[in-house]
Amino acid sequence: MTGLSHRRVLTHINALLDEALDPVEADAIKQHLQTCPACAAEVETWSRLRAAVKHAYAPAPAPPDLVIRVRAELRRLGEETGAAA
C-alpha cells in the first residue's frame, strides 16, 4: 500500500487506533503519518477524543452508603424468602 491518499488514511483512523489493521496496512499508514502533518494531527485529535470519552464513561465506585443499603436489602429479602444471603 504505497502512495496513500489522505482520504484513505482518514477513513482508517479508528481501525488504526483500535490496532485492527493488518500489519502491512498499519505500517503504511504510520509511514504516511510521519510525512503528513495534517493527517498526523487528525489522528492525534481522534486519539485524544477517544481517551476523553473513555475517561468520561469510566465506571465509578458506588457510594459506600449505597453499598451498605443494597446489601442490607438483599439480606432482608433473603430472610423473607428463606434463602441464604
CNS distance restraints for C-alpha pairs under 8 A (distance, minus, plus):
assign (resid   1 and name CA) (resid  24 and name CA) 7.63 0.50 0.50
assign (resid   1 and name CA) (resid  25 and name CA) 6.50 0.50 0.50
assign (resid   1 and name CA) (resid  28 and name CA) 6.20 0.50 0.50
assign (resid   2 and name CA) (resid  28 and name CA) 6.80 0.50 0.50
assign (resid   4 and name CA) (resid   8 and name CA) 6.39 0.50 0.50
assign (resid   4 and name CA) (resid   9 and name CA) 6.84 0.50 0.50
assign (resid   4 and name CA) (resid  28 and name CA) 7.72 0.50 0.50
assign (resid   4 and name CA) (resid  29 and name CA) 7.41 0.50 0.50
assign (resid   4 and name CA) (resid  32 and name CA) 6.99 0.50 0.50
assign (resid   5 and name CA) (resid   9 and name CA) 6.45 0.50 0.50
assign (resid   6 and name CA) (resid  10 and name CA) 6.06 0.50 0.50
assign (resid   6 and name CA) (resid  39 and name CA) 6.74 0.50 0.50
assign (resid   7 and name CA) (resid  11 and name CA) 6.10 0.50 0.50
assign (resid   8 and name CA) (resid  12 and name CA) 6.56 0.50 0.50
assign (resid   9 and name CA) (resid  13 and name CA) 6.52 0.50 0.50
assign (resid   9 and name CA) (resid  29 and name CA) 6.18 0.50 0.50
assign (resid   9 and name CA) (resid  39 and name CA) 7.31 0.50 0.50
assign (resid  10 and name CA) (resid  39 and name CA) 6.95 0.50 0.50
assign (resid  10 and name CA) (resid  42 and name CA) 7.68 0.50 0.50
assign (resid  10 and name CA) (resid  43 and name CA) 7.80 0.50 0.50
assign (resid  12 and name CA) (resid  16 and name CA) 6.04 0.50 0.50
assign (resid  13 and name CA) (resid  17 and name CA) 6.15 0.50 0.50
assign (resid  13 and name CA) (resid  43 and name CA) 6.20 0.50 0.50
assign (resid  13 and name CA) (resid  46 and name CA) 7.65 0.50 0.50
assign (resid  14 and name CA) (resid  18 and name CA) 5.95 0.50 0.50
assign (resid  14 and name CA) (resid  46 and name CA) 7.94 0.50 0.50
assign (resid  15 and name CA) (resid  19 and name CA) 5.97 0.50 0.50
assign (resid  15 and name CA) (resid  20 and name CA) 4.94 0.50 0.50
assign (resid  15 and name CA) (resid  21 and name CA) 5.88 0.50 0.50
assign (resid  16 and name CA) (resid  20 and name CA) 6.12 0.50 0.50
assign (resid  16 and name CA) (resid  21 and name CA) 5.99 0.50 0.50
assign (resid  16 and name CA) (resid  26 and name CA) 6.44 0.50 0.50
assign (resid  17 and name CA) (resid  47 and name CA) 7.03 0.50 0.50
assign (resid  19 and name CA) (resid  26 and name CA) 7.98 0.50 0.50
assign (resid  21 and name CA) (resid  25 and name CA) 6.20 0.50 0.50
assign (resid  21 and name CA) (resid  26 and name CA) 5.57 0.50 0.50
assign (resid  22 and name CA) (resid  26 and name CA) 6.12 0.50 0.50
assign (resid  23 and name CA) (resid  27 and name CA) 5.99 0.50 0.50
assign (resid  24 and name CA) (resid  28 and name CA) 6.24 0.50 0.50
assign (resid  25 and name CA) (resid  29 and name CA) 6.23 0.50 0.50
assign (resid  26 and name CA) (resid  30 and name CA) 6.11 0.50 0.50
assign (resid  27 and name CA) (resid  31 and name CA) 6.11 0.50 0.50
assign (resid  28 and name CA) (resid  32 and name CA) 6.31 0.50 0.50
assign (resid  29 and name CA) (resid  33 and name CA) 6.21 0.50 0.50
assign (resid  30 and name CA) (resid  34 and name CA) 6.42 0.50 0.50
assign (resid  31 and name CA) (resid  35 and name CA) 6.90 0.50 0.50
assign (resid  32 and name CA) (resid  36 and name CA) 5.98 0.50 0.50
assign (resid  33 and name CA) (resid  37 and name CA) 6.80 0.50 0.50
assign (resid  33 and name CA) (resid  39 and name CA) 5.98 0.50 0.50
assign (resid  33 and name CA) (resid  40 and name CA) 4.90 0.50 0.50
assign (resid  34 and name CA) (resid  40 and name CA) 7.19 0.50 0.50
assign (resid  36 and name CA) (resid  40 and name CA) 6.15 0.50 0.50
assign (resid  37 and name CA) (resid  41 and name CA) 5.94 0.50 0.50
assign (resid  38 and name CA) (resid  42 and name CA) 6.34 0.50 0.50
assign (resid  39 and name CA) (resid  43 and name CA) 6.22 0.50 0.50
assign (resid  40 and name CA) (resid  44 and name CA) 6.17 0.50 0.50
assign (resid  41 and name CA) (resid  45 and name CA) 6.12 0.50 0.50
assign (resid  42 and name CA) (resid  46 and name CA) 6.28 0.50 0.50
assign (resid  43 and name CA) (resid  47 and name CA) 6.04 0.50 0.50
assign (resid  44 and name CA) (resid  48 and name CA) 6.18 0.50 0.50
assign (resid  45 and name CA) (resid  49 and name CA) 6.13 0.50 0.50
assign (resid  46 and name CA) (resid  50 and name CA) 6.06 0.50 0.50
assign (resid  47 and name CA) (resid  51 and name CA) 6.26 0.50 0.50
assign (resid  48 and name CA) (resid  52 and name CA) 6.13 0.50 0.50
assign (resid  49 and name CA) (resid  53 and name CA) 6.22 0.50 0.50
assign (resid  50 and name CA) (resid  54 and name CA) 6.08 0.50 0.50
assign (resid  51 and name CA) (resid  55 and name CA) 6.09 0.50 0.50
assign (resid  52 and name CA) (resid  56 and name CA) 6.04 0.50 0.50
assign (resid  53 and name CA) (resid  57 and name CA) 6.22 0.50 0.50
assign (resid  54 and name CA) (resid  58 and name CA) 6.03 0.50 0.50
assign (resid  62 and name CA) (resid  66 and name CA) 6.55 0.50 0.50
assign (resid  62 and name CA) (resid  67 and name CA) 6.53 0.50 0.50
assign (resid  63 and name CA) (resid  67 and name CA) 6.53 0.50 0.50
assign (resid  64 and name CA) (resid  68 and name CA) 6.30 0.50 0.50
assign (resid  65 and name CA) (resid  69 and name CA) 6.23 0.50 0.50
assign (resid  66 and name CA) (resid  70 and name CA) 6.07 0.50 0.50
assign (resid  67 and name CA) (resid  71 and name CA) 6.12 0.50 0.50
assign (resid  68 and name CA) (resid  72 and name CA) 6.14 0.50 0.50
assign (resid  69 and name CA) (resid  73 and name CA) 6.14 0.50 0.50
assign (resid  70 and name CA) (resid  74 and name CA) 6.14 0.50 0.50
assign (resid  71 and name CA) (resid  75 and name CA) 6.19 0.50 0.50
assign (resid  72 and name CA) (resid  76 and name CA) 6.13 0.50 0.50
assign (resid  73 and name CA) (resid  77 and name CA) 6.09 0.50 0.50
assign (resid  74 and name CA) (resid  78 and name CA) 6.03 0.50 0.50
assign (resid  74 and name CA) (resid  85 and name CA) 7.09 0.50 0.50
assign (resid  75 and name CA) (resid  79 and name CA) 6.16 0.50 0.50
assign (resid  75 and name CA) (resid  85 and name CA) 5.33 0.50 0.50
assign (resid  76 and name CA) (resid  80 and name CA) 6.29 0.50 0.50
assign (resid  77 and name CA) (resid  81 and name CA) 6.33 0.50 0.50
assign (resid  78 and name CA) (resid  82 and name CA) 5.84 0.50 0.50
assign (resid  78 and name CA) (resid  83 and name CA) 4.73 0.50 0.50
assign (resid  78 and name CA) (resid  84 and name CA) 5.99 0.50 0.50
assign (resid  78 and name CA) (resid  85 and name CA) 5.39 0.50 0.50
assign (resid  79 and name CA) (resid  83 and name CA) 6.14 0.50 0.50
assign (resid  79 and name CA) (resid  84 and name CA) 7.23 0.50 0.50
assign (resid  79 and name CA) (resid  85 and name CA) 7.40 0.50 0.50
